[in-house]
């Protein structure tokens, strides 16, 4: 009798776990494609991405803003999410029936030093079962991650993070929005040596003229 009760309990637990597995929302991959100093593009992943360098662990080193060759661009971003129907209500959802379709959306946002640098409405690039894959477009425009940086002074440590706001469908015809972010794992960092300020350049120019004047007088 005890064995029968125990077996019955295992069946019930298995049924509950199976039910839970059929209702969920989440992300299977989030991977950026970056070019540093005009070199070959490299992949940095937060979720999935196999052996790719982790976004949170990446320090891209020192970039000199006065050197035109010291560039940093985001060429593309790849994102795969999922939503299952049925079962129990998953964390972050308002119902227990969830799915993705052609009406679902995803908006990518990239931040530098916690300030929004650029945002792009993502393209659904492929479908595989409950999974939807997204990117920044068939021929995305590269995003300059150094845009607007200037000034003078000591090297500055910068940080990069991103968010994706994506929607999924509910059984009642409504939609719900989820925000996936990189900061759960940490920020990517790099350092910049700022360009000389206008005042500094003028000062160097005046100093140069004075040196030339002295040389001419001594001659």
C-alpha positions in Angstrom: 0.0 0.0 0.0 2.8 2.4 0.9 4.5 1.6 -2.3 1.3 2.4 -4.2 0.9 5.7 -2.5 4.6 6.6 -3.1 4.2 5.7 -6.8 1.0 7.7 -7.0 2.8 10.7 -5.5 5.7 10.4 -8.0 3.2 10.4 -10.8 1.5 13.5 -9.5 4.8 15.4 -9.0 5.9 14.4 -12.5 2.7 15.7 -13.9 3.1 19.0 -12.2 6.7 19.4 -13.4 5.7 18.5 -16.9 2.9 21.0 -16.8 5.3 23.7 -15.6 7.6 23.0 -18.5 4.9 23.7 -21.0 4.3 27.3 -19.8 7.3 29.5 -19.9 8.9 32.6 -21.4 12.6 33.3 -21.8 15.8 33.8 -23.8 18.1 31.2 -25.3 20.6 33.5 -26.9 21.7 37.1 -26.8 24.9 37.9 -28.8 26.5 41.1 -30.1 28.8 41.4 -33.1 31.5 44.1 -32.4 34.4 45.5 -34.5 37.3 47.0 -32.6 39.9 49.3 -34.2 38.5 48.4 -37.6 39.5 44.7 -37.2 37.5 41.6 -37.8 34.2 41.5 -36.0 33.9 39.4 -32.8 31.0 37.8 -31.0 30.2 38.6 -27.3 27.3 36.8 -25.7 25.3 37.2 -22.4 23.1 34.1 -22.9 24.0 31.2 -25.1 26.6 31.6 -27.8 28.7 28.6 -26.8 32.3 29.5 -26.6 31.8 33.2 -27.4 33.5 35.7 -25.1 31.1 36.8 -22.3 29.8 40.3 -22.6 30.1 40.9 -18.8 33.8 39.7 -18.7 34.9 41.8 -21.6 37.3 44.7 -21.2 38.1 46.0 -24.7 41.2 48.0 -23.5 42.3 51.5 -24.2 41.0 53.5 -27.2 42.6 56.9 -28.2 39.9 59.2 -29.5 42.6 61.3 -31.3 43.4 58.2 -33.5 41.0 57.7 -36.3 41.9 54.0 -36.4 40.7 53.5 -32.8 37.1 52.7 -33.6 34.4 50.6 -31.8 31.2 49.7 -33.7 28.2 47.4 -33.0 27.6 45.7 -36.4 24.6 43.5 -35.3 22.8 41.9 -32.4 21.3 38.4 -32.4 18.5 37.4 -30.0 16.4 34.2 -29.6 13.4 34.0 -27.3 10.6 31.6 -26.7 7.1 31.4 -25.2 5.1 28.2 -24.4 1.4 27.8 -24.0 -0.4 25.9 -21.2 0.6 24.8 -17.7 1.2 27.0 -14.7 1.8 30.8 -14.8 5.5 31.6 -15.4 7.3 34.4 -13.5 6.8 37.7 -15.2 3.6 36.6 -17.0 0.0 37.6 -16.3 -1.5 34.4 -17.7 -0.6 30.7 -18.2 -1.0 30.8 -22.0 1.9 32.4 -23.9 3.1 32.4 -27.5 5.1 34.3 -30.0 4.0 35.0 -33.6 4.5 37.5 -36.4 2.9 40.3 -34.4 5.4 40.0 -31.6 8.0 42.7 -31.4 11.5 43.4 -30.0 13.2 46.7 -29.5 17.0 46.7 -28.9 18.6 49.6 -26.9 22.3 50.1 -26.4 23.6 52.3 -23.5 27.0 53.9 -22.8 27.6 55.0 -19.3 23.9 54.3 -18.5 22.8 56.8 -21.2 20.8 55.6 -24.2 23.1 55.7 -27.3 20.8 54.1 -29.9 17.8 52.0 -30.3 16.6 49.7 -33.2 13.3 47.8 -33.8 14.5 44.3 -34.4 13.7 42.0 -37.3 12.3 38.5 -36.9 14.8 36.6 -38.9 13.7 33.0 -38.4 11.2 30.7 -36.6 11.9 27.3 -35.0 9.1 25.7 -33.0 8.3 28.1 -30.1 11.6 30.0 -30.7 11.9 33.3 -32.6 15.2 34.6 -33.7 15.8 38.3 -34.2 18.6 40.7 -35.5 19.1 44.4 -36.3 18.1 43.9 -40.0 19.3 42.1 -43.1 21.8 44.9 -43.7 22.0 46.7 -40.4 23.6 50.1 -40.0 26.7 49.9 -37.8 26.3 51.8 -34.5 29.3 54.0 -33.5 29.8 53.3 -29.8 32.3 56.1 -29.5 29.9 58.7 -30.9 30.0 62.1 -29.2 33.0 61.4 -26.9 35.4 64.3 -26.6 37.3 66.5 -24.2 40.6 66.3 -22.4 42.0 64.8 -19.3 43.0 61.4 -17.9 41.8 58.1 -19.4 38.2 57.3 -18.5 36.6 53.9 -18.0 33.4 53.5 -20.0 30.7 50.9 -19.7 28.3 49.4 -22.3 25.0 47.6 -21.5 21.9 46.8 -23.5 18.2 46.0 -23.1 15.6 44.4 -25.3 11.9 45.0 -24.8 9.9 42.2 -26.4 6.3 41.2 -26.4 4.4 37.9 -26.3 0.8 37.0 -26.7 -1.8 36.0 -24.0 -4.8 33.8 -24.4 -7.2 36.8 -23.9 -5.9 38.5 -27.0 -3.7 40.9 -25.1 0.1 41.2 -25.1 2.7 41.5 -22.3 6.1 43.1 -22.5 9.3 41.6 -21.0 12.6 43.5 -20.7 15.7 41.4 -21.1 19.0 43.1 -20.1 22.7 42.6 -20.0 23.3 44.1 -16.6 22.2 40.9 -14.8 25.6 39.6 -15.8 27.5 42.9 -15.8 28.7 45.6 -18.2 31.2 45.5 -20.9 34.0 48.1 -20.4 36.7 49.9 -22.2 38.9 53.0 -21.5 39.3 56.1 -23.6 42.0 58.7 -23.9 40.0 61.8 -24.8 40.9 64.1 -27.7 42.8 67.3 -26.8 40.4 70.2 -26.2 40.4 73.2 -28.5 42.0 75.3 -25.7 44.8 72.9 -25.3 45.4 72.8 -29.1 45.5 76.6 -29.2 47.9 76.6 -26.3 50.2 74.2 -28.1 50.0 76.3 -31.2 51.0 79.5 -29.4 53.8 77.7 -27.7 55.1 76.5 -31.0 55.0 80.0 -32.5 57.0 81.4 -29.5 59.6 78.7 -30.0 59.9 79.5 -33.7 60.2 83.2 -32.9 63.1 82.6 -30.5 64.8 80.4 -33.0 64.6 83.1 -35.6 65.9 85.8 -33.2 68.9 83.6 -32.2 69.6 83.0 -35.9 
